[in-house]
Amino acid sequence: MLTWLTANAGTIIVSAAVLAVAALAARSLLRAKKQGKSSCGCGCSSCAMGGQCHKK
């Protein structure tokens, strides 16, 4: 088992880093959605579907 871990250490480290970045991005998007913010970063005033996303 230790031999396999040492042979694949680079792949394991890179995979863990990519997974961590993806988890942080998902967390950020979920927090923004809960706060009612737009996911695209721009306002809804210029969006053709602005009235459909956030009904009042």
Secondary structure as GFF3:
##gff-version 3
##sequence-region A 1 56
A	DSSP	alpha_helix	2	7	.	.	.	ID=ss1
A	DSSP	alpha_helix	9	34	.	.	.	ID=ss2
A	DSSP	alpha_helix	50	53	.	.	.	ID=ss3
###
